[in-house]
């Protein structure tokens, strides 16, 4: 469960937006949301998500700083990240904050999960999401 405490409505609205997006997602490399609720009395949002046992990618890499990764392991990790991103983009979802802190990896580095959708956006049908050349369109550039 992710608990977002804040007196700032913008932060709580972002948490609600995050749940609205992740509840619709169903992919092994993307976190799944089950339930979300907001308490205006306690100024919190609660999001219940699928449990993923692992660490942030950045933490895992730093923890094993003295060891190296073989090319096949790195390829397997990146393939899962790219597969998850491809799923999101085909569903017209732009994560907008992909970084090692928002990618969980299992202890054995075999499973990957993209997390933290608090600034993500889902494109409407009328939004230009991908142009005819496969490039991100104006939707990718918007910050609001």
N, C-alpha and C positions, 0 to 999 in steps of 0.2 A: 504494500500500500504506500502510495505517495501522499504525504500531507503537505499542503501549501498554506502556511499561515501568513496573513498579510492584512494590513489595514487599507491597503491600496486596491481599489476596485479593478484597476488595469491588470494587476498581477493575478487576481482571482479570476478575472475574465479570461486571461491566457490559460489558466489551469482548466477552466471549463472548455475552452477551445481545444486544448490538448486531448481531453477525454472524448470530445465530439469526433475527433479524427481517429484516435486509436481504437475506439469501440467498433469501427467499421473495418479495421484491418485484420487480415488473417494470413499470415506468412511466417514461416519458421524463423526468419531472420529479422523480424520486426516485432516489437513488444505488442501484446494484445491487452486491450482494456476491457474490463468486465462491468464495472459499476463506477459511477461518479456522483458525488453530491457536494453541495455547498451549504455551509452554515454561516448565515449573516450575523448570527448572535456571537459566535466564536471567531468570526472572520477567517475561516479556513475553507479550503477545498480538499476533498479526499478523493483519490482515484485508486480503485482496486484493479491491479494488473496481474497478468500471469507472472508467476515467480520464475526468475532466471537465476540460477546459481552461477555466479562468476564475478569478475572484476571489470572495471573500466579497462579498455585496451591500453590506455596510457599507464595505468598502475601496473598492469601485468608486464608490460615491456620494461618499465623502470625496475620492477622487482627482479627481473631476470637480466639486468643490465650486463652482467659479466658473461652471459651465454649468448650464443648466436642462434639464429633461426635458419633452418634450411629453406631453400627456395620453394620447395613444394609446400611447406607449411605456410609460408607467407602467401603463396598463390591461393591456397585453400581459404585463408582468412579473407583475402581481398575478393575472391570469387563470391563468398557469402555476403560481404558488404555490398558488392555491386548487384548481386541478385536481389537483395532487399531494396536497394535504391531503384532498381528497374521496376520492381513490383509497385513501389510508391509512385513513381512517375507515370506508369501505365494507369494508375488509379487517380491521376491528376493531383497528387499530393507532393508538395515541395517542403522538405524537412527544414531547410534554411539554416541549419546549425550542425552540420556534420563535422565532427572532430573526434579525436580519440577518447575524450571524456564522455561522449554520447554513444559509444559502442561498447557493449559488454561482450566479454569472451569467457568461455568456460575455463576452469583451472587447467585443463589439458590442451587448451587452445584449439579445440576441434569444433566448437559451436560459437556462433556470433549472433548478437541481437542488437538492432538499432533502437535506441531509446530517446527520451526527452523531446517531445513534440510541442513544447510550449510556445514556440514561435513559428510552427509549421502553418502552412496555408493549403487549403484545398481549392483548386481552381473550379470556377463555374464553367458551364459549357461555353459561354460567350467569351471567356478569357482566352487570350492567345497563350497557350502553354508551351507548345513546341512548333516551331515554324516548319516549312516544307523541307528544310535541310536537316532537321533533327536537332536544331539548336534551341536553347531556351529563349522564349520570346519575352514580351514585356511583363508577363506575370512574374518571371524570375527576378526582375529588377525591382519590383515594388517592395517597399519596406513597411507599408501600412496595411 
